[in-house]
Amino acid sequence: MDLKDMRKMQGERTEEELLEKIDKILDDARDGHYSLTSQNLEDLCEAWECIKHIRTVLAMDR
């Protein structure tokens, strides 16, 4: 999967936006707004995998 596919899958979200999403899910769970569900965990993993891929592609472009 290339960067274009990853961006399409993530709706053109940037690494910063993905990190914000991760932070919000974890903050909400920590603050007791909801408990982590399997969907939340899946979202966290998906966002993190996209971030790792973006970083890999950017490193290869240097």
ZASE-496089 format. One record per atom (N, C-alpha, C): x, y, z; atom name; residue in three letters. Coordinates in nm, 3 decimals, always signed. Example, Ala and Ser with C-alpha at 12.3 -4.5 7.8 and 13.67 -1.06 7.14 Angstrom:
2
       px       py       pz  balum  kolza
   +1.319   -0.569   +0.780      N    ALA
   +1.230   -0.450   +0.780     CA    ALA
   +1.320   -0.330   +0.780      C    ALA
   +1.285   -0.225   +0.708      N    SER
   +1.367   -0.106   +0.714     CA    SER
   +1.290   +0.003   +0.787      C    SER
// end
This chain:
62
       px       py       pz  balum  kolza
   +0.085   -0.118   +0.000      N    MET
   +0.000   +0.000   +0.000     CA    MET
   +0.090   +0.124   +0.000      C    MET
   +0.063   +0.216   -0.091      N    ASP
   +0.146   +0.336   -0.097     CA    ASP
   +0.081   +0.450   -0.020      C    ASP
   +0.152   +0.562   -0.015      N    LEU
   +0.105   +0.677   +0.063     CA    LEU
   -0.031   +0.727   +0.014      C    LEU
   -0.052   +0.725   -0.116      N    LYS
   -0.180   +0.770   -0.172     CA    LYS
   -0.295   +0.683   -0.119      C    LYS
   -0.274   +0.551   -0.118      N    ASP
   -0.376   +0.460   -0.066     CA    ASP
   -0.402   +0.486   +0.081      C    ASP
   -0.293   +0.509   +0.156      N    MET
   -0.307   +0.533   +0.299     CA    MET
   -0.384   +0.663   +0.324      C    MET
   -0.355   +0.766   +0.247      N    ARG
   -0.426   +0.893   +0.264     CA    ARG
   -0.573   +0.877   +0.229      C    ARG
   -0.601   +0.801   +0.123      N    LYS
   -0.740   +0.778   +0.084     CA    LYS
   -0.812   +0.704   +0.195      C    LYS
   -0.747   +0.602   +0.251      N    MET
   -0.807   +0.523   +0.357     CA    MET
   -0.835   +0.610   +0.480      C    MET
   -0.746   +0.704   +0.507      N    GLN
   -0.760   +0.789   +0.625     CA    GLN
   -0.832   +0.921   +0.593      C    GLN
   -0.886   +0.933   +0.474      N    GLY
   -0.959   +1.055   +0.441     CA    GLY
   -0.870   +1.176   +0.434      C    GLY
   -0.748   +1.158   +0.382      N    GLU
   -0.654   +1.268   +0.364     CA    GLU
   -0.611   +1.333   +0.496      C    GLU
   -0.618   +1.260   +0.605      N    ARG
   -0.576   +1.316   +0.733     CA    ARG
   -0.424   +1.318   +0.744      C    ARG
   -0.374   +1.418   +0.810      N    THR
   -0.230   +1.431   +0.828     CA    THR
   -0.186   +1.355   +0.952      C    THR
   -0.056   +1.339   +0.966      N    GLU
   -0.002   +1.273   +1.084     CA    GLU
   -0.047   +1.345   +1.211      C    GLU
   -0.046   +1.477   +1.208      N    GLU
   -0.087   +1.555   +1.324     CA    GLU
   -0.233   +1.526   +1.360      C    GLU
   -0.319   +1.520   +1.259      N    GLU
   -0.460   +1.490   +1.284     CA    GLU
   -0.478   +1.350   +1.340      C    GLU
   -0.400   +1.255   +1.290      N    LEU
   -0.408   +1.118   +1.341     CA    LEU
   -0.363   +1.111   +1.487      C    LEU
   -0.255   +1.184   +1.519      N    LEU
   -0.208   +1.187   +1.657     CA    LEU
   -0.311   +1.252   +1.749      C    LEU
   -0.378   +1.356   +1.700      N    GLU
   -0.483   +1.420   +1.779     CA    GLU
   -0.598   +1.323   +1.805      C    GLU
   -0.631   +1.242   +1.704      N    LYS
   -0.738   +1.143   +1.721     CA    LYS
   -0.699   +1.041   +1.829      C    LYS
   -0.576   +0.994   +1.824      N    ILE
   -0.526   +0.899   +1.924     CA    ILE
   -0.534   +0.962   +2.063      C    ILE
   -0.485   +1.085   +2.075      N    ASP
   -0.487   +1.155   +2.204     CA    ASP
   -0.629   +1.172   +2.258      C    ASP
   -0.722   +1.208   +2.170      N    LYS
   -0.860   +1.229   +2.214     CA    LYS
   -0.921   +1.099   +2.265      C    LYS
   -0.903   +0.990   +2.194      N    ILE
   -0.958   +0.862   +2.238     CA    ILE
   -0.902   +0.824   +2.374      C    ILE
   -0.770   +0.838   +2.389      N    LEU
   -0.708   +0.801   +2.516     CA    LEU
   -0.747   +0.896   +2.629      C    LEU
   -0.754   +1.027   +2.599      N    ASP
   -0.795   +1.125   +2.701     CA    ASP
   -0.938   +1.100   +2.747      C    ASP
   -1.029   +1.075   +2.652      N    ASP
   -1.168   +1.049   +2.687     CA    ASP
   -1.181   +0.924   +2.774      C    ASP
   -1.106   +0.821   +2.739      N    ALA
   -1.110   +0.698   +2.819     CA    ALA
   -1.053   +0.722   +2.958      C    ALA
   -0.943   +0.795   +2.964      N    ARG
   -0.880   +0.825   +3.094     CA    ARG
   -0.973   +0.908   +3.183      C    ARG
   -1.043   +1.002   +3.122      N    ASP
   -1.131   +1.091   +3.197     CA    ASP
   -1.266   +1.026   +3.231      C    ASP
   -1.285   +0.902   +3.190      N    GLY
   -1.407   +0.830   +3.223     CA    GLY
   -1.526   +0.859   +3.134      C    GLY
   -1.504   +0.926   +3.021      N    HIS
   -1.615   +0.954   +2.930     CA    HIS
   -1.667   +0.826   +2.866      C    HIS
   -1.580   +0.733   +2.845      N    TYR
   -1.620   +0.600   +2.798     CA    TYR
   -1.502   +0.506   +2.816      C    TYR
   -1.532   +0.380   +2.815      N    SER
   -1.424   +0.282   +2.825     CA    SER
   -1.377   +0.246   +2.685      C    SER
   -1.254   +0.202   +2.674      N    LEU
   -1.202   +0.163   +2.544     CA    LEU
   -1.276   +0.040   +2.494      C    LEU
   -1.328   +0.050   +2.375      N    THR
   -1.398   -0.063   +2.313     CA    THR
   -1.309   -0.122   +2.206      C    THR
   -1.351   -0.233   +2.152      N    SER
   -1.273   -0.294   +2.044     CA    SER
   -1.264   -0.200   +1.925      C    SER
   -1.370   -0.121   +1.899      N    GLN
   -1.366   -0.026   +1.788     CA    GLN
   -1.267   +0.086   +1.816      C    GLN
   -1.263   +0.135   +1.940      N    ASN
   -1.165   +0.238   +1.976     CA    ASN
   -1.024   +0.185   +1.956      C    ASN
   -1.001   +0.063   +2.002      N    LEU
   -0.868   +0.003   +1.988     CA    LEU
   -0.832   -0.017   +1.842      C    LEU
   -0.930   -0.057   +1.762      N    GLU
   -0.906   -0.073   +1.618     CA    GLU
   -0.872   +0.061   +1.555      C    GLU
   -0.944   +0.166   +1.593      N    ASP
   -0.916   +0.301   +1.542     CA    ASP
   -0.775   +0.346   +1.581      C    ASP
   -0.737   +0.318   +1.706      N    LEU
   -0.602   +0.353   +1.752     CA    LEU
   -0.496   +0.283   +1.670      C    LEU
   -0.514   +0.154   +1.651      N    CYS
   -0.416   +0.075   +1.575     CA    CYS
   -0.408   +0.121   +1.431      C    CYS
   -0.524   +0.147   +1.370      N    GLU
   -0.527   +0.192   +1.231     CA    GLU
   -0.456   +0.326   +1.215      C    GLU
   -0.484   +0.419   +1.306      N    ALA
   -0.420   +0.550   +1.300     CA    ALA
   -0.270   +0.537   +1.318      C    ALA
   -0.227   +0.455   +1.413      N    TRP
   -0.085   +0.438   +1.439     CA    TRP
   -0.015   +0.373   +1.320      C    TRP
   -0.077   +0.273   +1.257      N    GLU
   -0.018   +0.209   +1.139     CA    GLU
   -0.002   +0.310   +1.026      C    GLU
   -0.100   +0.397   +1.008      N    CYS
   -0.091   +0.500   +0.904     CA    CYS
   +0.022   +0.597   +0.934      C    CYS
   +0.036   +0.636   +1.059      N    ILE
   +0.145   +0.726   +1.097     CA    ILE
   +0.280   +0.661   +1.069      C    ILE
   +0.295   +0.534   +1.106      N    LYS
   +0.422   +0.465   +1.081     CA    LYS
   +0.451   +0.459   +0.932      C    LYS
   +0.348   +0.434   +0.851      N    HIS
   +0.367   +0.426   +0.707     CA    HIS
   +0.405   +0.563   +0.650      C    HIS
   +0.337   +0.667   +0.694      N    ILE
   +0.369   +0.803   +0.648     CA    ILE
   +0.514   +0.836   +0.680      C    ILE
   +0.558   +0.805   +0.802      N    ARG
   +0.696   +0.833   +0.842     CA    ARG
   +0.796   +0.753   +0.758      C    ARG
   +0.763   +0.630   +0.726      N    THR
   +0.852   +0.546   +0.644     CA    THR
   +0.865   +0.605   +0.504      C    THR
   +0.752   +0.642   +0.445      N    VAL
   +0.754   +0.700   +0.310     CA    VAL
   +0.831   +0.831   +0.310      C    VAL
   +0.809   +0.915   +0.409      N    LEU
   +0.880   +1.043   +0.416     CA    LEU
   +1.030   +1.021   +0.433      C    LEU
   +1.069   +0.923   +0.512      N    ALA
   +1.211   +0.894   +0.532     CA    ALA
   +1.275   +0.845   +0.402      C    ALA
   +1.201   +0.769   +0.322      N    MET
   +1.255   +0.719   +0.195     CA    MET
   +1.271   +0.831   +0.094      C    MET
   +1.189   +0.936   +0.106      N    ASP
   +1.196   +1.049   +0.013     CA    ASP
   +1.314   +1.141   +0.040      C    ASP
   +1.379   +1.124   +0.154      N    ARG
   +1.490   +1.214   +0.189     CA    ARG
   +1.614   +1.177   +0.116      C    ARG
// end
